[in-house]
Amino acid sequence: MAKENRLDVNLQTKKKKPVRPKKERTSIKEYLKGVRTEIKKVVWPTRKELGAFTIVVILTCGFFALAFWGVDTGVLAMLKGILGITM
């Protein structure tokens, strides 16, 4: 009888997931209309900002390329020293 009471309590305390309303499918025309509306909200960078952003990206990539090259060279030198291999 105790088990039955626990089962009843467990069944009562379990919550059901809320049912989501089904989304209506829209036509391609409506979809493209929505895309156009959202694109109008975008704040595009100026030519000057775009140039600055591009330079920052190129410098960052260069920095990380040199950093990875340095780490790779250091690890290779360490392995050569420890294992006594030559290439």
C-alpha positions as CSV (number, residue, x, y, z in Angstrom):
1,M,0.0,0.0,0.0
2,A,2.9,2.3,0.7
3,K,4.2,1.7,-2.8
4,E,0.9,2.6,-4.3
5,N,0.8,5.9,-2.5
6,R,4.3,6.8,-3.6
7,L,3.4,6.0,-7.2
8,D,0.3,8.1,-7.0
9,V,2.4,11.0,-5.6
10,N,5.0,10.6,-8.3
11,L,2.3,10.6,-11.0
12,Q,0.7,13.7,-9.6
13,T,4.0,15.7,-9.3
14,K,5.2,15.0,-12.8
15,K,4.6,17.9,-15.0
16,K,3.6,17.6,-18.6
17,K,5.6,19.5,-21.3
18,P,3.7,22.5,-22.6
19,V,2.3,21.9,-26.1
20,R,3.8,24.3,-28.7
21,P,1.5,25.6,-31.2
22,K,2.3,24.5,-34.7
23,K,3.9,27.2,-36.9
24,E,2.2,27.9,-40.1
25,R,4.2,27.4,-43.2
26,T,4.7,30.5,-45.3
27,S,5.2,30.8,-49.0
28,I,8.6,31.6,-50.5
29,K,7.4,35.0,-51.4
30,E,6.5,35.8,-47.7
31,Y,9.8,34.3,-46.6
32,L,11.8,36.6,-49.0
33,K,9.7,39.5,-47.9
34,G,10.7,38.9,-44.3
35,V,14.4,38.5,-45.3
36,R,14.2,41.9,-47.1
37,T,12.7,43.5,-44.0
38,E,15.4,42.1,-41.7
39,I,18.2,43.2,-44.1
40,K,16.9,46.7,-44.0
41,K,17.5,46.7,-40.2
42,V,21.1,45.8,-40.6
43,V,23.6,48.5,-39.9
44,W,26.4,48.1,-42.5
45,P,29.9,49.3,-41.7
46,T,31.3,52.3,-43.6
47,R,34.1,51.9,-46.1
48,K,36.6,53.2,-43.5
49,E,35.4,50.8,-40.8
50,L,35.5,47.9,-43.2
51,G,39.2,48.7,-44.0
52,A,40.1,49.0,-40.3
53,F,38.3,45.7,-39.5
54,T,40.1,44.0,-42.4
55,I,43.5,45.1,-41.2
56,V,42.7,43.9,-37.7
57,V,41.7,40.5,-39.0
58,I,44.9,40.2,-41.2
59,L,47.1,41.2,-38.3
60,T,45.4,38.8,-35.9
61,C,45.8,35.9,-38.3
62,G,49.5,36.8,-38.8
63,F,50.1,36.9,-35.1
64,F,48.5,33.5,-34.5
65,A,50.3,32.0,-37.5
66,L,53.7,33.2,-36.0
67,A,52.7,32.0,-32.5
68,F,51.8,28.5,-33.8
69,W,54.9,28.3,-35.8
70,G,57.0,29.3,-32.8
71,V,55.3,26.7,-30.6
72,D,55.7,24.0,-33.3
73,T,59.3,24.8,-33.7
74,G,59.9,24.7,-30.0
75,V,58.2,21.4,-29.5
76,L,60.0,19.9,-32.5
77,A,63.4,21.1,-31.1
78,M,62.5,19.7,-27.6
79,L,61.6,16.3,-29.1
80,K,64.8,16.2,-31.2
81,G,66.8,16.9,-28.0
82,I,65.0,14.3,-25.9
83,L,64.7,11.5,-28.5
84,G,68.0,12.3,-30.2
85,I,66.5,12.1,-33.7
86,T,67.6,14.1,-36.8
87,M,65.7,15.2,-39.8
